[in-house]
Amino acid sequence: MKNINKIIIIVFIVFSFHAPLDSLAGTVLKTAVVMPEGSTWTKILHEMTDEVAQKTDGAVAFQVYAGGISGDEPDVIRKMRVNRIQAAGFSGIGMGVIVPEVRVLESVLLFRDHNEVDRVRAAFFEDLSGRFDAKGYVLLGFFEAGFTYIYSSKPVERVADLKQTKMWIWKGDEIAARYVSALGMEAVPLHMTDVNTGLETGLIDGFYAPPLAAIALQWYARVSHVLDYPLVNSCGGFIVSKRAFGQLSAAHQEVLREVVKDYCAKLVTTTRVENTQAKAIMQAAGLTFAVPTQEVKTYLHSAAEAAAVKNMPAIYSRELYERVSAVAAEGRTTP
């Protein structure tokens, strides 16, 4: 009997090492996001993970760690490299840690509207997903936080106002650092979790964010002025480690690809609607939205061009930037 038990154990061990993960009791993909529970992003994430579980009969499930409890995005990437986290919803900053070139999508004043955003993402998805694949990750879909605006506890209506702002930048965000520097602002790098404290203590008096994020993170409650001019389309992506993805069966890989793609599209649509609603909420709360003068617009665009030059080739090549810019500008009737 003892020998039979030993044989059974040996067979089980051999099977465990050679079978796909989802052919056993089930695969649990530990998934991290920095946005808090209850936000639009995490609500749709849970809908997505529920559908994946349903379509795989429970063979592929997710354990979601929201609100940055797994650390800031660079921390999450380190955990993915050692298989402590298998999937994540990243901002452009997190994606850029893996593939710097993806940050070209967050070039300042690159886009004028959502149609341009959609056209560029569709045109360059295969290019960028190939770059993630080469680094050991599977990019399953793009989503977005929306167009970012400048918020401040002081007026930001003139060039002089901008230059006097102590502006938060996400720690490690070289795109933002170069643009804030080009604007003549004082850049203060902090993790997302430290922004509220920074605003409360006066360490910073300004930040950039899409309206929906400003409300979800409660940052808007500590400022009074908004420069009503969209600067950057803050993109994001849902990424799985290639190691974890490769251990799923081909059928379950396809389910994951299809469901994530659908829900990323849903998230984009929902986010755009709710960003508009968020602006109205902040206006009702008494925040002043200042439309920039032509002088300020010219200043913003000049700084964007200077920052883009500095991003090349450290972050992305001139060739890639020009290709993306050309696709964005297709059909424009004015320069």
Contacts in CASP RR format, 6 or more apart in sequence:
PFRMAT RR
TARGET T0000
AUTHOR 0000-0000-0000
METHOD contacts of the structure
MODEL  1
MKNINKIIIIVFIVFSFHAPLDSLAGTVLKTAVVMPEGSTWTKILHEMTD
EVAQKTDGAVAFQVYAGGISGDEPDVIRKMRVNRIQAAGFSGIGMGVIVP
EVRVLESVLLFRDHNEVDRVRAAFFEDLSGRFDAKGYVLLGFFEAGFTYI
YSSKPVERVADLKQTKMWIWKGDEIAARYVSALGMEAVPLHMTDVNTGLE
TGLIDGFYAPPLAAIALQWYARVSHVLDYPLVNSCGGFIVSKRAFGQLSA
AHQEVLREVVKDYCAKLVTTTRVENTQAKAIMQAAGLTFAVPTQEVKTYL
HSAAEAAAVKNMPAIYSRELYERVSAVAAEGRTTP
16 24 0 8 1.000
20 247 0 8 1.000
20 248 0 8 1.000
20 249 0 8 1.000
21 27 0 8 1.000
21 244 0 8 1.000
21 247 0 8 1.000
21 248 0 8 1.000
22 56 0 8 1.000
22 59 0 8 1.000
22 60 0 8 1.000
22 247 0 8 1.000
22 248 0 8 1.000
22 249 0 8 1.000
22 252 0 8 1.000
23 59 0 8 1.000
23 249 0 8 1.000
26 58 0 8 1.000
26 59 0 8 1.000
26 60 0 8 1.000
26 61 0 8 1.000
27 59 0 8 1.000
27 60 0 8 1.000
27 61 0 8 1.000
27 244 0 8 1.000
27 247 0 8 1.000
27 248 0 8 1.000
27 252 0 8 1.000
28 61 0 8 1.000
28 62 0 8 1.000
28 63 0 8 1.000
29 60 0 8 1.000
29 61 0 8 1.000
29 62 0 8 1.000
29 63 0 8 1.000
29 86 0 8 1.000
29 87 0 8 1.000
29 240 0 8 1.000
29 244 0 8 1.000
30 62 0 8 1.000
30 63 0 8 1.000
30 65 0 8 1.000
30 84 0 8 1.000
30 85 0 8 1.000
30 86 0 8 1.000
30 87 0 8 1.000
31 45 0 8 1.000
31 49 0 8 1.000
31 62 0 8 1.000
31 63 0 8 1.000
31 64 0 8 1.000
31 65 0 8 1.000
31 85 0 8 1.000
31 86 0 8 1.000
31 87 0 8 1.000
31 88 0 8 1.000
31 89 0 8 1.000
32 64 0 8 1.000
32 65 0 8 1.000
32 66 0 8 1.000
32 68 0 8 1.000
32 69 0 8 1.000
32 70 0 8 1.000
32 71 0 8 1.000
32 76 0 8 1.000
32 79 0 8 1.000
32 85 0 8 1.000
32 87 0 8 1.000
32 88 0 8 1.000
32 89 0 8 1.000
33 41 0 8 1.000
33 42 0 8 1.000
33 45 0 8 1.000
33 64 0 8 1.000
33 65 0 8 1.000
33 66 0 8 1.000
33 67 0 8 1.000
33 68 0 8 1.000
33 88 0 8 1.000
33 89 0 8 1.000
34 67 0 8 1.000
34 68 0 8 1.000
34 71 0 8 1.000
34 72 0 8 1.000
34 73 0 8 1.000
34 91 0 8 1.000
34 192 0 8 1.000
35 41 0 8 1.000
35 42 0 8 1.000
35 66 0 8 1.000
35 67 0 8 1.000
35 213 0 8 1.000
35 216 0 8 1.000
36 42 0 8 1.000
36 66 0 8 1.000
36 67 0 8 1.000
36 216 0 8 1.000
36 217 0 8 1.000
37 66 0 8 1.000
37 67 0 8 1.000
38 66 0 8 1.000
39 216 0 8 1.000
40 212 0 8 1.000
40 216 0 8 1.000
40 267 0 8 1.000
40 270 0 8 1.000
40 271 0 8 1.000
40 274 0 8 1.000
41 143 0 8 1.000
41 145 0 8 1.000
41 267 0 8 1.000
41 271 0 8 1.000
42 64 0 8 1.000
42 66 0 8 1.000
42 67 0 8 1.000
44 263 0 8 1.000
44 266 0 8 1.000
44 267 0 8 1.000
44 270 0 8 1.000
45 64 0 8 1.000
45 66 0 8 1.000
45 89 0 8 1.000
45 263 0 8 1.000
46 64 0 8 1.000
47 263 0 8 1.000
48 259 0 8 1.000
48 260 0 8 1.000
48 263 0 8 1.000
49 61 0 8 1.000
49 62 0 8 1.000
49 64 0 8 1.000
51 259 0 8 1.000
51 263 0 8 1.000
52 60 0 8 1.000
52 61 0 8 1.000
52 62 0 8 1.000
52 255 0 8 1.000
52 256 0 8 1.000
52 259 0 8 1.000
52 260 0 8 1.000
53 60 0 8 1.000
53 61 0 8 1.000
53 62 0 8 1.000
55 255 0 8 1.000
55 259 0 8 1.000
56 252 0 8 1.000
56 255 0 8 1.000
59 252 0 8 1.000
60 248 0 8 1.000
60 252 0 8 1.000
60 255 0 8 1.000
60 256 0 8 1.000
62 87 0 8 1.000
65 85 0 8 1.000
68 192 0 8 1.000
68 193 0 8 1.000
70 76 0 8 1.000
70 79 0 8 1.000
70 85 0 8 1.000
72 171 0 8 1.000
72 191 0 8 1.000
72 192 0 8 1.000
72 193 0 8 1.000
73 88 0 8 1.000
73 90 0 8 1.000
73 91 0 8 1.000
73 93 0 8 1.000
73 94 0 8 1.000
73 97 0 8 1.000
74 94 0 8 1.000
74 97 0 8 1.000
74 172 0 8 1.000
76 85 0 8 1.000
76 88 0 8 1.000
76 90 0 8 1.000
76 94 0 8 1.000
77 88 0 8 1.000
77 94 0 8 1.000
77 97 0 8 1.000
77 98 0 8 1.000
79 85 0 8 1.000
80 86 0 8 1.000
80 88 0 8 1.000
80 137 0 8 1.000
80 241 0 8 1.000
83 241 0 8 1.000
83 243 0 8 1.000
83 244 0 8 1.000
85 241 0 8 1.000
86 240 0 8 1.000
86 241 0 8 1.000
86 243 0 8 1.000
86 244 0 8 1.000
87 238 0 8 1.000
87 239 0 8 1.000
87 240 0 8 1.000
87 241 0 8 1.000
87 244 0 8 1.000
88 238 0 8 1.000
88 239 0 8 1.000
89 236 0 8 1.000
89 237 0 8 1.000
89 238 0 8 1.000
89 239 0 8 1.000
90 236 0 8 1.000
90 237 0 8 1.000
90 238 0 8 1.000
90 239 0 8 1.000
91 145 0 8 1.000
91 170 0 8 1.000
91 234 0 8 1.000
91 235 0 8 1.000
91 236 0 8 1.000
92 102 0 8 1.000
92 103 0 8 1.000
92 105 0 8 1.000
92 106 0 8 1.000
92 234 0 8 1.000
92 235 0 8 1.000
92 236 0 8 1.000
92 237 0 8 1.000
93 103 0 8 1.000
93 170 0 8 1.000
93 172 0 8 1.000
93 173 0 8 1.000
95 102 0 8 1.000
95 103 0 8 1.000
95 132 0 8 1.000
95 139 0 8 1.000
95 235 0 8 1.000
95 236 0 8 1.000
95 237 0 8 1.000
95 239 0 8 1.000
96 102 0 8 1.000
96 103 0 8 1.000
98 132 0 8 1.000
98 135 0 8 1.000
98 137 0 8 1.000
98 239 0 8 1.000
99 128 0 8 1.000
99 131 0 8 1.000
99 132 0 8 1.000
99 135 0 8 1.000
100 314 0 8 1.000
100 315 0 8 1.000
100 316 0 8 1.000
101 128 0 8 1.000
101 131 0 8 1.000
101 315 0 8 1.000
101 316 0 8 1.000
101 317 0 8 1.000
101 320 0 8 1.000
102 128 0 8 1.000
102 131 0 8 1.000
102 235 0 8 1.000
103 174 0 8 1.000
103 175 0 8 1.000
103 311 0 8 1.000
103 315 0 8 1.000
103 316 0 8 1.000
104 110 0 8 1.000
104 315 0 8 1.000
104 316 0 8 1.000
104 320 0 8 1.000
104 321 0 8 1.000
104 324 0 8 1.000
105 120 0 8 1.000
105 121 0 8 1.000
105 124 0 8 1.000
105 233 0 8 1.000
105 235 0 8 1.000
105 324 0 8 1.000
106 175 0 8 1.000
106 232 0 8 1.000
106 233 0 8 1.000
106 234 0 8 1.000
106 235 0 8 1.000
107 175 0 8 1.000
107 232 0 8 1.000
107 304 0 8 1.000
107 308 0 8 1.000
107 311 0 8 1.000
107 321 0 8 1.000
107 324 0 8 1.000
107 325 0 8 1.000
108 175 0 8 1.000
108 179 0 8 1.000
108 231 0 8 1.000
108 232 0 8 1.000
108 300 0 8 1.000
108 303 0 8 1.000
108 304 0 8 1.000
108 307 0 8 1.000
108 308 0 8 1.000
109 231 0 8 1.000
109 232 0 8 1.000
109 300 0 8 1.000
109 301 0 8 1.000
109 304 0 8 1.000
110 116 0 8 1.000
110 120 0 8 1.000
110 232 0 8 1.000
110 233 0 8 1.000
110 324 0 8 1.000
110 325 0 8 1.000
110 328 0 8 1.000
111 117 0 8 1.000
111 120 0 8 1.000
111 147 0 8 1.000
111 233 0 8 1.000
111 328 0 8 1.000
112 328 0 8 1.000
112 332 0 8 1.000
114 272 0 8 1.000
116 328 0 8 1.000
116 329 0 8 1.000
117 144 0 8 1.000
117 233 0 8 1.000
117 235 0 8 1.000
119 327 0 8 1.000
119 328 0 8 1.000
119 330 0 8 1.000
120 324 0 8 1.000
120 327 0 8 1.000
120 328 0 8 1.000
121 142 0 8 1.000
121 235 0 8 1.000
123 327 0 8 1.000
124 323 0 8 1.000
124 324 0 8 1.000
124 327 0 8 1.000
125 139 0 8 1.000
125 141 0 8 1.000
125 142 0 8 1.000
128 139 0 8 1.000
129 138 0 8 1.000
129 139 0 8 1.000
130 139 0 8 1.000
132 138 0 8 1.000
132 139 0 8 1.000
132 239 0 8 1.000
133 139 0 8 1.000
133 242 0 8 1.000
136 241 0 8 1.000
136 242 0 8 1.000
136 243 0 8 1.000
137 239 0 8 1.000
137 240 0 8 1.000
137 241 0 8 1.000
137 242 0 8 1.000
138 239 0 8 1.000
138 240 0 8 1.000
138 241 0 8 1.000
138 242 0 8 1.000
138 245 0 8 1.000
139 237 0 8 1.000
139 238 0 8 1.000
139 239 0 8 1.000
140 237 0 8 1.000
140 238 0 8 1.000
140 239 0 8 1.000
140 240 0 8 1.000
140 256 0 8 1.000
140 257 0 8 1.000
140 260 0 8 1.000
140 261 0 8 1.000
140 264 0 8 1.000
141 237 0 8 1.000
141 238 0 8 1.000
141 260 0 8 1.000
141 261 0 8 1.000
141 264 0 8 1.000
142 235 0 8 1.000
142 236 0 8 1.000
142 237 0 8 1.000
142 264 0 8 1.000
142 268 0 8 1.000
143 235 0 8 1.000
143 236 0 8 1.000
143 237 0 8 1.000
143 238 0 8 1.000
143 264 0 8 1.000
143 267 0 8 1.000
143 268 0 8 1.000
143 271 0 8 1.000
144 233 0 8 1.000
144 234 0 8 1.000
144 235 0 8 1.000
144 236 0 8 1.000
144 267 0 8 1.000
144 268 0 8 1.000
144 271 0 8 1.000
145 209 0 8 1.000
145 210 0 8 1.000
145 212 0 8 1.000
145 213 0 8 1.000
145 234 0 8 1.000
145 235 0 8 1.000
145 236 0 8 1.000
145 271 0 8 1.000
146 210 0 8 1.000
146 212 0 8 1.000
146 233 0 8 1.000
146 234 0 8 1.000
146 271 0 8 1.000
146 272 0 8 1.000
146 275 0 8 1.000
147 210 0 8 1.000
147 230 0 8 1.000
147 231 0 8 1.000
147 232 0 8 1.000
147 233 0 8 1.000
147 234 0 8 1.000
147 275 0 8 1.000
148 208 0 8 1.000
148 209 0 8 1.000
148 210 0 8 1.000
148 230 0 8 1.000
148 231 0 8 1.000
148 232 0 8 1.000
148 233 0 8 1.000
148 234 0 8 1.000
149 208 0 8 1.000
149 209 0 8 1.000
149 210 0 8 1.000
149 211 0 8 1.000
149 226 0 8 1.000
149 227 0 8 1.000
149 228 0 8 1.000
149 229 0 8 1.000
149 230 0 8 1.000
149 231 0 8 1.000
150 156 0 8 1.000
150 162 0 8 1.000
150 165 0 8 1.000
150 167 0 8 1.000
150 206 0 8 1.000
150 207 0 8 1.000
150 208 0 8 1.000
150 226 0 8 1.000
150 227 0 8 1.000
150 229 0 8 1.000
150 231 0 8 1.000
151 206 0 8 1.000
151 207 0 8 1.000
151 208 0 8 1.000
151 209 0 8 1.000
151 214 0 8 1.000
151 219 0 8 1.000
151 220 0 8 1.000
151 223 0 8 1.000
151 225 0 8 1.000
151 226 0 8 1.000
151 227 0 8 1.000
151 287 0 8 1.000
152 161 0 8 1.000
152 165 0 8 1.000
152 205 0 8 1.000
152 206 0 8 1.000
152 223 0 8 1.000
152 224 0 8 1.000
152 225 0 8 1.000
152 226 0 8 1.000
152 227 0 8 1.000
153 199 0 8 1.000
153 205 0 8 1.000
153 206 0 8 1.000
153 222 0 8 1.000
153 223 0 8 1.000
153 224 0 8 1.000
153 225 0 8 1.000
154 161 0 8 1.000
154 164 0 8 1.000
154 165 0 8 1.000
154 205 0 8 1.000
154 224 0 8 1.000
154 225 0 8 1.000
155 161 0 8 1.000
155 225 0 8 1.000
155 288 0 8 1.000
155 290 0 8 1.000
156 162 0 8 1.000
156 165 0 8 1.000
156 225 0 8 1.000
156 226 0 8 1.000
156 227 0 8 1.000
156 290 0 8 1.000
157 225 0 8 1.000
157 227 0 8 1.000
157 290 0 8 1.000
157 292 0 8 1.000
157 293 0 8 1.000
157 296 0 8 1.000
158 293 0 8 1.000
158 295 0 8 1.000
158 296 0 8 1.000
159 295 0 8 1.000
159 296 0 8 1.000
159 299 0 8 1.000
162 183 0 8 1.000
162 184 0 8 1.000
162 185 0 8 1.000
162 227 0 8 1.000
162 296 0 8 1.000
162 299 0 8 1.000
163 183 0 8 1.000
163 184 0 8 1.000
163 185 0 8 1.000
165 185 0 8 1.000
165 186 0 8 1.000
165 205 0 8 1.000
165 206 0 8 1.000
166 185 0 8 1.000
166 186 0 8 1.000
166 188 0 8 1.000
166 202 0 8 1.000
166 203 0 8 1.000
166 204 0 8 1.000
166 205 0 8 1.000
166 206 0 8 1.000
167 180 0 8 1.000
167 185 0 8 1.000
167 186 0 8 1.000
167 187 0 8 1.000
167 188 0 8 1.000
167 204 0 8 1.000
167 206 0 8 1.000
167 207 0 8 1.000
167 208 0 8 1.000
168 188 0 8 1.000
168 189 0 8 1.000
168 190 0 8 1.000
168 195 0 8 1.000
168 198 0 8 1.000
168 199 0 8 1.000
168 204 0 8 1.000
168 206 0 8 1.000
168 207 0 8 1.000
168 208 0 8 1.000
169 176 0 8 1.000
169 177 0 8 1.000
169 180 0 8 1.000
169 187 0 8 1.000
169 188 0 8 1.000
169 189 0 8 1.000
169 190 0 8 1.000
169 208 0 8 1.000
170 176 0 8 1.000
170 189 0 8 1.000
170 190 0 8 1.000
170 191 0 8 1.000
170 192 0 8 1.000
171 189 0 8 1.000
171 190 0 8 1.000
171 191 0 8 1.000
172 189 0 8 1.000
173 189 0 8 1.000
174 311 0 8 1.000
174 314 0 8 1.000
174 315 0 8 1.000
175 232 0 8 1.000
175 307 0 8 1.000
175 311 0 8 1.000
175 315 0 8 1.000
176 187 0 8 1.000
176 208 0 8 1.000
177 187 0 8 1.000
177 189 0 8 1.000
178 307 0 8 1.000
178 310 0 8 1.000
178 311 0 8 1.000
179 231 0 8 1.000
179 303 0 8 1.000
179 304 0 8 1.000
179 307 0 8 1.000
180 187 0 8 1.000
181 187 0 8 1.000
181 307 0 8 1.000
182 302 0 8 1.000
182 303 0 8 1.000
182 304 0 8 1.000
182 306 0 8 1.000
182 307 0 8 1.000
182 310 0 8 1.000
183 299 0 8 1.000
183 300 0 8 1.000
183 303 0 8 1.000
184 303 0 8 1.000
188 198 0 8 1.000
188 203 0 8 1.000
188 204 0 8 1.000
190 198 0 8 1.000
190 203 0 8 1.000
190 204 0 8 1.000
192 217 0 8 1.000
195 204 0 8 1.000
195 207 0 8 1.000
195 217 0 8 1.000
195 219 0 8 1.000
196 217 0 8 1.000
196 218 0 8 1.000
196 219 0 8 1.000
196 222 0 8 1.000
197 203 0 8 1.000
198 204 0 8 1.000
199 205 0 8 1.000
199 206 0 8 1.000
199 207 0 8 1.000
199 219 0 8 1.000
199 222 0 8 1.000
199 223 0 8 1.000
200 222 0 8 1.000
205 223 0 8 1.000
206 223 0 8 1.000
207 214 0 8 1.000
207 219 0 8 1.000
207 223 0 8 1.000
208 231 0 8 1.000
208 232 0 8 1.000
209 217 0 8 1.000
209 219 0 8 1.000
209 234 0 8 1.000
210 234 0 8 1.000
210 271 0 8 1.000
210 275 0 8 1.000
210 278 0 8 1.000
211 220 0 8 1.000
211 275 0 8 1.000
211 276 0 8 1.000
211 278 0 8 1.000
211 279 0 8 1.000
211 282 0 8 1.000
212 271 0 8 1.000
212 274 0 8 1.000
212 275 0 8 1.000
212 278 0 8 1.000
213 219 0 8 1.000
213 234 0 8 1.000
214 220 0 8 1.000
214 278 0 8 1.000
214 282 0 8 1.000
215 278 0 8 1.000
215 281 0 8 1.000
215 282 0 8 1.000
220 282 0 8 1.000
220 285 0 8 1.000
220 287 0 8 1.000
221 285 0 8 1.000
223 287 0 8 1.000
224 286 0 8 1.000
224 287 0 8 1.000
224 288 0 8 1.000
225 287 0 8 1.000
225 288 0 8 1.000
225 290 0 8 1.000
226 282 0 8 1.000
226 287 0 8 1.000
226 288 0 8 1.000
226 289 0 8 1.000
226 290 0 8 1.000
227 290 0 8 1.000
227 292 0 8 1.000
227 296 0 8 1.000
228 289 0 8 1.000
228 290 0 8 1.000
228 291 0 8 1.000
228 292 0 8 1.000
229 291 0 8 1.000
229 292 0 8 1.000
229 296 0 8 1.000
229 297 0 8 1.000
229 300 0 8 1.000
231 300 0 8 1.000
231 304 0 8 1.000
237 264 0 8 1.000
238 260 0 8 1.000
238 264 0 8 1.000
240 256 0 8 1.000
245 253 0 8 1.000
245 256 0 8 1.000
246 253 0 8 1.000
248 256 0 8 1.000
279 289 0 8 1.000
282 289 0 8 1.000
283 289 0 8 1.000
292 300 0 8 1.000
308 321 0 8 1.000
311 321 0 8 1.000
312 318 0 8 1.000
312 321 0 8 1.000
END
